[in-house]
């Protein structure tokens, strides 16, 4: 029996992790306070990156602004930062986030590569 893939089986658990500091540290490698300090740099990097590029890394053409839709698996910038820190700390295969969020391998790869570039921008800004 084959099950149809349901879109976005679960959402990122950032808000749940935040309520349990030990869990947050375990999943991201950062305390909630350190995460919040990094967030402002990541948010600026996120805005800067998406004003010029798409998630795929292709340059934006035309005048259309970037919009983060609420029905995407990572619809909040804090969730995106938590996702990226969790991915880097735990080093899972891409199949884990593909399965967790019900997304395609291609989309997972785009998230990882795009958000990693934004994290690099944030780290440069913080230095």
C-alpha positions as CSV (number, residue, x, y, z in Angstrom):
1,X,0.0,0.0,0.0
2,X,1.4,3.4,-1.0
3,X,0.5,6.5,0.9
4,X,0.1,9.9,-0.8
5,X,2.6,12.4,0.4
6,X,0.8,15.1,2.4
7,X,2.1,18.5,1.9
8,X,4.1,19.8,4.9
9,X,3.4,17.0,7.4
10,X,4.6,19.1,10.2
11,X,5.8,22.6,10.7
12,X,9.2,23.5,12.2
13,X,9.1,23.1,16.0
14,X,11.1,26.3,16.8
15,X,8.4,27.6,19.2
16,X,8.2,24.3,21.0
17,X,12.0,24.1,21.3
18,X,12.1,27.7,22.6
19,X,9.9,26.8,25.6
20,X,12.4,24.1,26.6
21,X,15.9,25.6,26.7
22,X,17.8,22.3,27.0
23,X,16.0,21.0,24.0
24,X,16.7,24.2,22.0
25,X,20.4,23.8,22.8
26,X,20.3,20.2,21.9
27,X,18.7,20.8,18.5
28,X,20.5,24.0,17.4
29,X,23.7,24.1,19.4
30,X,22.7,27.6,20.7
31,X,21.0,28.9,23.8
32,X,17.7,30.8,23.2
33,X,19.5,34.0,24.1
34,X,22.4,33.4,21.7
35,X,19.9,32.4,19.0
36,X,18.1,35.7,19.4
37,X,21.4,37.6,19.2
38,X,22.1,35.8,15.9
39,X,18.6,36.4,14.6
40,X,19.0,40.1,13.9
41,X,22.0,39.4,11.7
42,X,20.3,36.5,9.9
43,X,17.1,38.6,9.4
44,X,19.2,41.4,7.7
45,X,21.1,38.8,5.6
46,X,17.7,37.2,4.7
47,X,16.3,40.5,3.5
48,X,19.4,41.5,1.6
49,X,19.8,38.1,-0.1
50,X,16.2,37.8,-1.2
51,X,16.1,41.3,-2.5
52,X,18.7,40.2,-5.1
53,X,18.3,36.4,-5.4
54,X,15.8,33.6,-5.4
55,X,16.1,30.6,-3.1
56,X,17.7,28.8,-6.0
57,X,20.5,31.4,-6.2
58,X,19.3,32.8,-9.5
59,X,19.3,36.6,-9.7
60,X,15.9,38.2,-9.4
61,X,14.7,39.7,-12.6
62,X,12.2,42.6,-12.9
63,X,10.7,44.5,-10.1
64,X,8.8,41.8,-8.2
65,X,9.6,41.8,-4.5
66,X,10.3,38.7,-2.5
67,X,7.3,37.4,-0.6
68,X,7.4,34.6,2.0
69,X,4.1,32.8,1.8
70,X,2.5,31.5,5.0
71,X,1.9,28.0,3.4
72,X,5.5,27.2,2.9
73,X,7.2,24.7,5.2
74,X,9.5,27.3,6.7
75,X,7.3,30.4,6.7
76,X,9.1,32.4,9.4
77,X,12.7,33.7,9.4
78,X,13.3,32.4,12.9
79,X,12.1,28.9,11.7
80,X,14.5,29.2,8.8
81,X,17.5,30.0,11.1
82,X,16.5,27.2,13.5
83,X,16.2,24.8,10.6
84,X,19.6,25.7,9.3
85,X,21.4,25.6,12.7
86,X,19.7,22.2,13.4
87,X,20.7,20.9,10.0
88,X,24.4,22.0,10.5
89,X,24.6,20.8,14.1
90,X,23.1,17.4,13.5
91,X,24.3,16.7,10.0
92,X,21.4,14.5,8.8
93,X,21.0,13.3,5.3
94,X,18.6,15.5,3.3
95,X,16.0,12.7,3.5
96,X,15.2,13.6,7.1
97,X,13.9,17.2,6.4
98,X,12.3,15.9,3.1
99,X,10.4,13.3,5.2
100,X,9.6,15.7,8.1
101,X,8.2,18.5,6.0
102,X,6.8,16.5,3.1
103,X,8.8,18.5,0.6
104,X,10.6,17.3,-2.5
105,X,14.4,16.6,-2.4
106,X,15.0,19.5,-4.9
107,X,13.2,22.0,-2.6
108,X,15.1,20.7,0.5
109,X,18.4,21.2,-1.4
110,X,17.4,24.7,-2.4
111,X,16.5,25.6,1.2
112,X,19.8,24.2,2.6
113,X,21.9,26.0,0.0
114,X,20.0,29.2,0.0
115,X,19.8,29.5,3.8
116,X,23.4,28.5,4.2
117,X,24.4,31.5,2.0
118,X,22.2,33.7,4.3
119,X,23.9,32.3,7.4
120,X,27.3,33.1,5.9
121,X,26.1,36.7,5.2
122,X,24.9,36.9,8.8
123,X,28.2,35.6,10.2
124,X,30.2,38.2,8.1
125,X,28.0,41.0,9.4
126,X,28.4,39.9,13.0
127,X,32.2,39.7,12.7
